């Protein structure tokens, strides 16, 4: 057994509800989702397997002084599937109790459809203020369920939102807290803007993304360009799976790739190299090392040309560059 997610699932299931809840409330939402899915699959574990996990934990924990993790949310249905209705309910109560979950933060525990129904008739500025405090993928799902007019209006407000006055945010929290019997003060305050709009649009799917961007462009072409520049940057190639990277490499000229990689992170370089043949990878490493200084403008120009190829392949359905629900076939 080598998978860290499986080990975490075994460890938490062995601890019991109260202790598991105390741990889960400190994890990131994606981490809790993966662990809960692994819990659902656990069957017929031997004592030796459980002991091995605990022993590894003790060795790892003994080398740590503190564990600093930010509290976050989790999809209620996943815990219900993993633990059953009764256990999941008790576990969620313990996670939420005395936490810093605000009215807005509590929305993260809800199904996107339920959130859309709750806030869909509010003023677009209120909807925008709420959505910038949610995860981009959840915000995107909620936007999909709004009317076209509201969706476009909200996205414009998100992209031009500089910040939220503390008093206004507290009042909004109070209203939402009363609606959901939540409470507390949230830890995280996001400010909207171009980057937040771009992150949400990355999860919208191509058709809705194009529709919204056309609306933004009609309102402010410069703003639309800023959003597009943020939507998928060269380092986001890290998010594309290996099969997708291989398809991209078939269409990119070696010289262009060498220049583009001059300003890339070591992690991205290694991802590119591992998707080449051993000989091609070795030659690329040598060429990159031998390449002299290159103007940043030239690097950026080559990166943009590669990103055009990436977008074309995405539009053709050959690769996936967003987190939306659209299927991609390669």
Legacy VTK file of the C-alpha trace (Angstrom):
# vtk DataFile Version 3.0
C-alpha trace
ASCII
DATASET POLYDATA
POINTS 330 float
0.000 0.000 0.000
1.726 3.162 -1.167
-1.024 5.693 -1.748
-1.079 8.493 0.812
-4.816 9.047 0.353
-5.572 5.401 1.184
-3.341 5.559 4.232
-5.092 8.705 5.420
-8.477 7.041 4.956
-7.422 4.019 6.989
-5.968 6.211 9.698
-9.085 8.384 10.054
-11.539 5.485 9.919
-9.553 3.841 12.710
-9.673 6.942 14.908
-13.447 7.208 15.201
-15.898 10.020 14.485
-14.840 12.657 17.005
-11.130 12.375 16.281
-11.657 12.142 12.518
-13.824 15.272 12.611
-11.124 17.138 14.518
-8.639 16.306 11.752
-10.890 16.808 8.730
-11.785 20.378 9.609
-8.174 21.405 8.999
-7.870 19.855 5.541
-8.422 21.476 2.162
-11.712 20.584 0.426
-10.063 18.572 -2.339
-8.093 16.586 0.256
-11.200 15.730 2.253
-13.020 14.737 -0.902
-10.275 12.328 -1.939
-9.947 10.841 1.533
-13.699 10.356 1.904
-13.877 8.633 -1.481
-11.080 6.319 -0.317
-13.002 5.607 2.915
-15.906 4.391 0.820
-13.700 1.785 -0.853
-12.084 0.359 2.284
-12.846 -3.348 2.758
-11.436 -6.266 4.737
-8.303 -4.614 6.095
-5.965 -6.761 8.123
-4.582 -5.692 11.494
-1.124 -5.659 9.980
-2.190 -3.153 7.317
-3.725 -0.857 9.924
-0.684 -1.195 12.196
1.610 -0.340 9.298
-0.275 2.904 8.660
-0.174 3.915 12.333
3.508 3.092 12.569
4.282 5.234 9.531
2.224 8.064 11.009
4.130 7.914 14.293
7.467 8.081 12.472
6.302 10.988 10.334
4.679 12.874 13.216
7.755 12.579 15.391
9.722 14.650 12.888
7.174 17.500 12.848
6.902 20.331 15.338
3.613 21.847 14.201
1.027 21.221 11.541
-0.297 24.503 10.143
-3.269 23.982 7.887
-6.090 26.297 6.986
-9.635 25.124 7.718
-11.855 24.579 4.685
-15.016 23.020 3.328
-16.177 19.682 1.983
-18.987 18.353 -0.150
-21.644 16.937 2.176
-22.702 14.159 -0.195
-19.225 12.619 -0.264
-19.164 12.090 3.496
-22.698 10.727 3.387
-21.671 8.195 0.732
-18.529 7.287 2.642
-19.961 6.981 6.146
-23.746 6.811 5.843
-26.350 9.431 6.745
-26.138 9.191 10.529
-22.368 9.091 10.840
-21.881 11.793 8.226
-24.337 14.074 10.001
-22.553 13.685 13.313
-19.178 14.150 11.714
-20.263 17.306 9.902
-21.727 18.747 13.113
-18.418 18.272 14.855
-16.440 19.769 11.991
-18.689 22.829 11.877
-18.974 23.323 15.642
-16.997 26.284 16.979
-15.299 26.746 13.629
-14.719 30.043 11.876
-17.370 29.274 9.273
-19.275 32.388 8.277
-22.578 32.618 6.467
-20.778 32.850 3.143
-18.366 30.056 4.090
-21.346 27.844 4.923
-22.442 28.045 1.281
-19.391 25.960 0.394
-21.072 22.984 2.051
-24.105 23.284 -0.165
-24.901 21.867 -3.577
-24.353 24.494 -6.324
-27.985 24.140 -7.379
-29.199 24.941 -3.877
-26.930 27.996 -3.700
-28.085 29.189 -7.133
-31.707 28.893 -6.041
-30.988 30.795 -2.839
-29.087 33.737 -4.361
-30.318 33.733 -7.973
-32.829 36.533 -7.441
-30.477 38.767 -5.476
-28.870 41.874 -6.954
-25.948 40.946 -9.263
-23.557 42.857 -7.005
-24.561 40.688 -4.028
-24.182 37.520 -6.117
-20.736 38.662 -7.274
-19.689 39.384 -3.689
-20.759 35.902 -2.628
-19.175 34.041 -5.552
-15.702 35.518 -5.086
-15.654 33.877 -1.649
-16.362 30.413 -3.051
-14.027 28.006 -4.799
-13.797 28.770 -8.561
-15.294 25.435 -9.603
-18.298 25.828 -7.293
-18.775 29.456 -8.389
-18.700 28.326 -12.032
-21.368 25.682 -11.428
-23.597 28.263 -9.737
-23.123 30.739 -12.596
-24.165 28.092 -15.114
-27.549 27.864 -13.387
-28.279 31.586 -13.509
-29.995 33.339 -16.412
-27.774 34.524 -19.248
-28.382 38.173 -18.384
-27.600 37.682 -14.702
-24.581 35.520 -15.469
-23.014 38.134 -17.736
-23.761 40.947 -15.309
-22.302 39.038 -12.372
-19.095 38.185 -14.235
-18.567 41.829 -15.166
-18.973 42.800 -11.523
-16.583 40.079 -10.380
-13.893 41.226 -12.802
-14.189 44.852 -11.682
-14.623 44.156 -7.957
-11.746 45.777 -6.052
-12.817 44.796 -2.580
-15.660 44.481 -0.137
-16.208 46.873 2.742
-15.981 44.973 6.077
-19.333 46.320 7.254
-21.083 45.265 4.039
-19.527 41.813 4.271
-20.614 41.442 7.900
-24.172 42.422 7.015
-24.206 39.912 4.160
-22.822 37.229 6.462
-25.523 37.972 9.022
-28.290 37.538 6.462
-26.858 34.266 5.154
-26.171 33.008 8.672
-29.801 33.515 9.640
-30.948 31.748 6.493
-28.779 28.698 7.180
-28.402 28.893 10.972
-24.678 29.402 10.467
-22.485 31.927 12.217
-19.008 33.127 13.032
-16.528 35.206 11.089
-14.816 33.855 8.005
-11.043 33.652 7.870
-10.702 34.346 4.192
-11.717 37.488 2.345
-11.269 37.524 -1.395
-11.381 40.689 -3.423
-12.581 39.672 -6.849
-10.933 41.272 -9.849
-9.538 40.019 -13.128
-7.732 37.008 -11.663
-10.793 35.756 -9.774
-12.941 36.169 -12.892
-10.380 34.223 -14.924
-10.265 31.382 -12.381
-14.051 31.036 -12.453
-14.196 31.179 -16.264
-11.655 28.355 -16.473
-14.378 26.094 -15.052
-17.246 27.329 -17.217
-16.714 25.241 -20.329
-15.896 26.648 -23.759
-19.376 27.684 -24.901
-20.342 29.643 -21.795
-16.838 31.061 -21.532
-17.076 32.409 -25.089
-20.531 33.866 -24.440
-19.437 35.651 -21.263
-16.197 36.921 -22.766
-18.085 38.323 -25.758
-20.259 40.270 -23.340
-17.234 41.528 -21.379
-15.491 42.507 -24.611
-18.511 44.536 -25.682
-18.399 46.367 -22.358
-14.634 46.858 -22.138
-12.209 45.266 -24.677
-9.192 46.011 -22.493
-10.784 44.315 -19.499
-11.614 41.279 -21.634
-7.997 41.022 -22.766
-6.763 41.201 -19.171
-9.088 38.372 -18.194
-8.025 36.230 -21.154
-4.365 36.788 -20.322
-5.018 35.430 -16.820
-7.256 32.566 -17.802
-4.581 30.160 -18.932
-0.920 31.018 -18.569
2.081 28.958 -19.585
2.626 27.490 -16.116
-0.927 26.099 -16.243
0.451 23.429 -18.569
1.167 21.669 -15.268
-2.587 21.015 -15.018
-2.755 19.142 -18.325
-2.367 15.386 -18.164
0.568 13.593 -19.790
-1.443 12.476 -22.821
-2.411 16.087 -23.461
1.180 17.288 -23.121
2.275 14.710 -25.687
-0.356 15.942 -28.146
0.798 19.529 -27.654
4.460 18.628 -28.157
3.687 17.094 -31.546
2.653 20.524 -32.825
5.277 22.734 -31.198
8.563 23.556 -32.908
11.616 22.574 -30.849
13.222 26.021 -31.056
10.019 27.700 -29.919
9.737 25.294 -26.982
13.343 25.899 -25.929
12.790 29.655 -25.801
9.438 29.268 -24.006
11.006 27.034 -21.357
13.690 29.604 -20.529
11.310 31.282 -18.052
9.444 28.125 -17.005
9.641 26.567 -13.560
11.831 23.519 -13.043
8.698 21.515 -12.262
7.118 22.372 -15.608
10.345 21.656 -17.463
10.496 18.195 -15.932
6.872 17.544 -16.872
7.695 18.439 -20.482
10.860 16.329 -20.529
9.173 13.233 -19.123
6.677 13.298 -21.982
9.421 13.128 -24.604
11.450 10.156 -25.686
14.680 9.676 -23.760
16.760 10.893 -26.700
14.562 13.926 -27.424
14.535 14.837 -23.746
18.321 14.638 -23.513
18.756 16.813 -26.589
16.235 19.360 -25.321
18.026 19.614 -21.973
21.341 20.180 -23.724
19.895 22.793 -26.097
18.214 24.603 -23.220
21.430 24.676 -21.236
23.429 25.883 -24.225
20.922 28.591 -25.109
22.219 32.017 -24.183
20.227 34.864 -22.615
16.886 35.524 -24.281
14.780 38.672 -24.052
11.762 38.240 -21.824
9.557 39.624 -24.595
10.781 36.853 -26.912
10.091 34.209 -24.259
6.581 35.523 -23.704
5.916 35.669 -27.448
6.848 31.996 -27.863
4.812 31.012 -24.824
1.779 32.750 -26.296
2.236 30.926 -29.600
2.281 27.617 -27.743
-0.796 28.636 -25.770
-2.601 29.297 -29.065
-1.925 25.687 -30.001
-3.155 24.589 -26.574
-6.395 26.521 -26.967
-6.963 25.157 -30.464
-6.517 21.586 -29.259
-8.875 22.325 -26.370
-11.475 23.794 -28.733
-11.201 20.658 -30.869
-11.846 18.543 -27.783
-8.475 16.807 -27.943
-7.253 18.086 -24.573
-8.828 19.592 -21.484
-7.440 22.786 -19.954
-10.297 23.691 -17.615
-12.091 22.106 -14.700
-15.508 22.188 -16.290
-17.766 19.222 -16.915
-17.262 19.137 -20.646
-15.909 15.836 -21.872
-12.589 15.786 -23.680
-11.450 12.970 -25.952
-7.849 12.362 -26.872
LINES 1 331
330 0 1 2 3 4 5 6 7 8 9 10 11 12 13 14 15 16 17 18 19 20 21 22 23 24 25 26 27 28 29 30 31 32 33 34 35 36 37 38 39 40 41 42 43 44 45 46 47 48 49 50 51 52 53 54 55 56 57 58 59 60 61 62 63 64 65 66 67 68 69 70 71 72 73 74 75 76 77 78 79 80 81 82 83 84 85 86 87 88 89 90 91 92 93 94 95 96 97 98 99 100 101 102 103 104 105 106 107 108 109 110 111 112 113 114 115 116 117 118 119 120 121 122 123 124 125 126 127 128 129 130 131 132 133 134 135 136 137 138 139 140 141 142 143 144 145 146 147 148 149 150 151 152 153 154 155 156 157 158 159 160 161 162 163 164 165 166 167 168 169 170 171 172 173 174 175 176 177 178 179 180 181 182 183 184 185 186 187 188 189 190 191 192 193 194 195 196 197 198 199 200 201 202 203 204 205 206 207 208 209 210 211 212 213 214 215 216 217 218 219 220 221 222 223 224 225 226 227 228 229 230 231 232 233 234 235 236 237 238 239 240 241 242 243 244 245 246 247 248 249 250 251 252 253 254 255 256 257 258 259 260 261 262 263 264 265 266 267 268 269 270 271 272 273 274 275 276 277 278 279 280 281 282 283 284 285 286 287 288 289 290 291 292 293 294 295 296 297 298 299 300 301 302 303 304 305 306 307 308 309 310 311 312 313 314 315 316 317 318 319 320 321 322 323 324 325 326 327 328 329
